[in-house]
Amino acid sequence: MFFAPMEDVSDPPFRYMCKEFGADFMYTEFIAAEGLIRDAKKSLKKLDIYDYERPIAIQIFGHNIDSMVEAAKVVAEVKPDIIDLNFGCPVKKVAGKGAGAGMLREPDKMIEMTAAIVKAVNIPVTVKTRLGWDDDSKIITDIAEPLQDTGIAALTIHGRTRAQFYRGEADWTLIGEVKQNPKIHIPIIGNGDIKDPITAKQRFDETGVDAIMIGRAVIGRPWIFKEVRHYLDHGELMKPLTIDERVDMAKLHLEKSIEWKGDVYGVLEMRQHLSNYFKGLPNFKPRRLKLLTTPEAENVVSQLEDIRQVYAGFEFDNKDLIDNNCSKLENL
């Protein structure tokens, strides 16, 4: 199970949490090639990786081949396990400049860039991309073999086009076609809408992919990796975490976040996670609002302890998960 590279999410504090819950492979936040070769402070900071995180990939993006090659050489000096090339980011400031998913409009250049980077570094190179630019140009089945021929070690495919961004449902049909192509021998990793253990198993069974990558569903829910592993191994849903476990986890995450980003940003950037840690608690809205607006770390900790006391003995359940996936369960 892979933890997807996500801006402002896949940072060292949260990677620590995901590793604790069984993420098999992780990525850094994606890094702009131009920032790396210009020694931009923010870009260089993202190169920080730790031995306990391994295996880990550093992901870069850019549109200029020479810049991407130079950036890959900078990354190689840090000695990650893999250098990953981002050909899938759909946001306008990236794709609109021809980088990320923008490379899907220039498949020949994508192949040329990938080959140049593979040749330039002594670290395995992988690619993450999408089905195509839009519904009229789903090219993944055409470019998978040429990408493989450049010497990449694996290919990750998000089951949407760039035009979709993250709207609609991910289509894994073409991911399965790539995996079942007898000429493809590198690992194929599927990505898109893995929201729960049931979906994870279904995607494995339907497509035969070598691994799955989990993205947005992990925000505020690092234990999803443990849930998926439990379901794959035992065929049953894992018992939900207790309120004590969630409070302890939130406090540890906050501590790691402050260590990495300082008192101000450490608290601010935890907010996207905090409310999800306690999703399912009744009458939680007032406390959720406090968690999302309190700037002082010590007050956040006090609120977490208050949640522990007020909801002591509360038992989370998997009812919503089962209800939302009953049709999937019937098909397994």
C-alpha positions in Angstrom: 0.0 0.0 0.0 1.4 3.3 -1.1 0.9 6.7 0.5 0.3 9.2 -2.3 2.4 12.4 -2.8 0.2 15.3 -1.9 1.1 19.0 -1.4 0.8 20.1 2.2 -0.2 16.6 3.3 2.7 14.2 2.6 5.1 16.1 4.9 7.4 14.4 7.5 5.0 14.7 10.4 2.1 12.9 8.6 4.5 10.5 6.9 5.5 9.5 10.4 1.9 8.8 11.3 1.2 6.8 8.2 4.4 4.7 8.6 3.2 3.9 12.2 0.0 2.5 10.7 1.6 0.3 8.1 2.1 2.3 4.9 4.5 0.1 2.8 5.8 2.9 0.6 5.6 6.7 0.9 6.4 9.8 -1.2 7.4 13.3 -0.3 5.3 16.2 -1.4 6.0 17.0 -5.0 8.8 19.4 -5.6 9.3 21.9 -8.5 12.4 21.1 -10.6 13.0 24.8 -11.1 12.9 25.4 -7.3 15.5 22.7 -6.7 18.0 23.9 -9.3 17.7 27.5 -8.0 18.2 26.4 -4.4 14.7 27.6 -3.3 14.5 27.2 0.4 11.0 25.7 0.4 11.9 23.2 -2.3 15.1 22.1 -0.6 13.2 21.6 2.7 11.1 19.0 1.0 14.1 16.9 0.3 14.4 15.9 4.0 13.8 12.2 4.5 14.6 9.9 7.3 15.7 6.3 7.5 12.6 5.1 9.4 10.5 6.3 6.4 12.2 4.0 3.9 11.4 2.9 1.4 10.5 6.4 0.2 10.4 8.3 -3.1 11.0 11.9 -3.8 8.7 13.3 -6.5 9.6 16.1 -8.9 7.7 17.9 -11.6 8.5 20.3 -14.4 8.2 21.0 -18.1 11.8 21.6 -19.2 13.8 18.5 -19.8 17.2 19.9 -18.9 15.8 21.4 -15.6 14.2 18.1 -14.7 17.4 16.2 -15.4 19.4 18.6 -13.2 16.7 18.4 -10.5 16.9 14.6 -10.5 20.6 14.8 -10.0 20.0 17.0 -7.0 17.5 14.6 -5.6 19.8 11.6 -6.2 22.4 13.2 -3.8 19.8 12.8 -1.0 19.7 9.0 -1.8 15.9 8.3 -1.8 14.9 4.8 -2.7 13.2 6.1 -5.9 12.8 9.3 -7.9 9.3 9.7 -9.1 8.2 11.9 -12.0 4.9 13.7 -11.6 3.0 13.6 -14.9 -0.4 13.7 -13.2 -0.9 16.9 -11.1 -4.0 18.6 -12.6 -3.9 22.0 -10.9 -3.8 25.0 -13.2 -0.5 26.5 -11.9 1.2 23.2 -12.7 -0.6 21.6 -15.7 -1.3 24.9 -17.3 2.4 25.5 -17.6 2.9 22.1 -19.3 4.2 20.3 -16.2 2.4 17.5 -14.2 -0.7 16.4 -16.2 0.2 19.0 -18.8 2.8 16.5 -20.1 0.0 14.3 -21.2 -0.5 16.8 -24.1 3.1 16.1 -25.2 3.5 12.3 -24.9 6.7 12.3 -27.0 8.3 14.9 -24.7 7.1 12.9 -21.7 8.9 9.8 -23.1 12.0 11.8 -24.0 12.2 13.5 -20.5 11.7 10.2 -18.7 14.5 8.5 -20.7 16.9 11.4 -20.1 16.3 11.2 -16.3 16.6 7.4 -16.2 20.0 7.7 -18.0 21.2 10.6 -15.7 20.8 9.0 -12.3 21.7 5.7 -10.6 18.5 5.5 -8.6 15.3 3.7 -9.8 12.9 6.1 -11.5 9.2 5.7 -11.6 6.3 7.7 -13.2 2.9 8.7 -11.8 0.4 9.9 -14.4 -3.3 9.9 -15.4 -5.4 8.3 -18.1 -5.0 11.2 -20.4 -5.7 14.9 -20.8 -9.5 14.5 -21.4 -12.0 12.0 -22.5 -11.0 12.4 -26.1 -7.3 11.7 -25.4 -7.0 8.8 -23.0 -3.6 7.7 -24.0 -2.4 5.6 -21.1 -2.6 2.3 -22.9 -0.5 3.8 -25.7 2.2 5.3 -23.6 2.6 2.6 -20.9 4.9 0.5 -23.1 7.1 3.4 -24.3 7.4 4.6 -20.7 8.4 1.1 -19.7 11.0 1.0 -22.5 12.7 4.1 -21.0 13.8 1.9 -18.1 11.4 3.1 -15.4 11.0 0.7 -12.4 7.2 1.1 -12.0 4.2 3.1 -13.3 1.4 4.6 -11.2 -1.9 5.4 -12.9 -4.6 7.6 -11.5 -7.9 6.6 -12.9 -9.0 10.1 -14.1 -8.1 12.5 -16.8 -6.7 15.9 -16.2 -10.0 17.5 -17.2 -11.7 15.6 -14.4 -9.4 16.9 -11.7 -10.8 14.9 -8.8 -14.5 15.0 -9.9 -16.6 12.0 -10.7 -15.5 8.4 -10.0 -12.1 7.1 -10.9 -12.2 4.7 -13.8 -9.9 1.7 -13.2 -10.8 0.0 -16.5 -7.8 1.3 -18.4 -5.6 0.7 -15.4 -6.6 -3.0 -15.6 -5.9 -3.0 -19.4 -2.4 -1.7 -18.8 -1.7 -4.3 -16.1 -3.1 -7.2 -18.2 -1.0 -6.2 -21.3 1.4 -9.2 -21.7 4.1 -6.8 -22.8 4.1 -4.9 -19.5 6.5 -6.4 -17.0 7.0 -3.5 -14.6 4.8 -3.1 -11.5 1.6 -1.2 -12.1 0.2 0.8 -9.2 -3.5 1.9 -9.2 -4.7 5.1 -7.7 -8.0 6.9 -7.4 -10.9 6.6 -4.9 -9.5 4.1 -2.6 -11.6 5.2 0.3 -11.9 2.0 2.4 -10.7 -1.6 2.7 -13.6 -3.0 0.7 -12.8 -0.8 -2.3 -9.1 -1.7 -2.0 -9.8 -5.4 -2.3 -12.2 -4.9 -5.1 -9.6 -3.0 -7.1 -7.0 -5.7 -6.5 -9.4 -8.4 -7.6 -10.7 -6.6 -10.7 -7.4 -5.3 -12.1 -4.6 -7.5 -10.7 -2.5 -4.4 -10.0 0.7 -4.9 -8.0 -0.1 -2.2 -5.5 -2.7 0.5 -4.7 -2.0 4.1 -3.8 -4.2 5.9 -1.3 -4.5 9.7 -1.5 -7.2 11.9 -0.2 -8.8 9.3 2.0 -5.8 9.2 4.3 -6.1 12.8 5.4 -6.9 12.7 9.1 -7.1 8.9 8.8 -3.6 7.4 8.7 -4.9 4.2 10.1 -6.5 3.4 6.8 -3.4 1.4 5.8 -3.9 -0.8 8.9 -7.6 -1.2 8.0 -6.8 -2.3 4.5 -4.1 -4.7 5.5 -6.4 -6.3 8.1 -9.3 -6.7 5.6 -7.0 -8.2 2.9 -5.5 -10.6 5.5 -8.6 -11.6 7.4 -11.6 -10.8 5.2 -13.2 -8.7 7.9 -13.2 -5.1 8.9 -10.9 -4.1 11.6 -12.3 -3.0 14.9 -12.5 0.8 14.9 -9.9 2.8 16.9 -11.1 3.9 20.4 -11.4 7.5 21.5 -8.3 7.1 23.6 -6.3 5.8 20.6 -7.5 8.7 18.5 -6.7 11.4 21.1 -3.3 9.9 21.6 -2.7 9.8 17.9 -3.8 13.4 17.4 -1.5 14.6 20.2 1.4 12.8 18.7 0.7 14.1 15.3 0.5 17.7 16.7 3.8 17.2 18.5 5.5 16.1 15.3 3.9 18.9 13.3 5.2 21.5 15.7 8.6 20.0 15.8 8.8 20.3 12.0 7.0 23.5 11.3 7.0 25.5 14.5 4.3 26.6 16.9 2.2 28.6 14.4 2.3 26.6 11.2 2.5 23.3 13.1 -1.0 24.0 14.5 -2.4 25.6 11.4 -1.5 22.7 9.1 -2.8 20.1 11.5 -6.4 21.4 11.2 -7.1 19.5 8.0 -6.5 16.3 9.9 -7.9 17.0 13.4 -11.6 16.9 12.6 -11.3 13.7 10.6 -9.6 12.0 13.5 -13.0 12.2 15.4 -15.4 11.8 12.5 -18.4 9.9 13.8 -18.7 11.5 17.2 -22.2 12.8 18.0 -22.8 16.5 18.7 -19.2 17.2 17.8 -19.7 20.3 15.7 -18.9 22.9 18.5 -15.7 21.1 19.5 -14.7 20.7 15.9 -15.0 24.4 15.4 -12.8 25.0 18.4 -10.2 22.6 17.1 -10.2 24.4 13.8 -9.8 27.9 15.2 -7.6 27.6 18.3 -4.1 28.9 17.5 -2.2 27.9 20.6 -0.9 24.3 20.8 -1.4 24.0 24.5 -5.1 24.9 24.1 -5.5 22.3 21.3 -4.1 19.7 23.6 -6.5 20.8 26.3 -9.4 20.4 23.9 -8.2 17.0 22.9 -8.2 15.9 26.5 -11.6 17.3 26.9 -12.8 15.2 24.0 -11.3 12.2 25.7 -13.2 12.8 28.9 -16.5 13.8 27.3 -16.6 10.8 24.9 -15.1 8.3 27.3 -16.5 4.9 26.5 -17.9 5.9 23.1 -17.6 3.1 20.6 -17.1 3.9 17.0 -18.5 1.5 14.5 -18.2 0.6 10.8 -21.9 0.9 10.1 -21.5 3.8 7.6 -18.7 2.0 5.9 -20.8 -1.2 5.5 -23.9 0.7 4.4 -22.0 2.6 1.8 -20.4 -0.5 0.5 -23.0 -3.1 0.7 -23.2 -3.6 -3.0 -19.4 -4.1 -3.1 -19.5 -6.6 -0.4 -22.1 -8.6 -2.4 -19.8 -8.7 -5.4 -16.7 -9.9 -3.5 
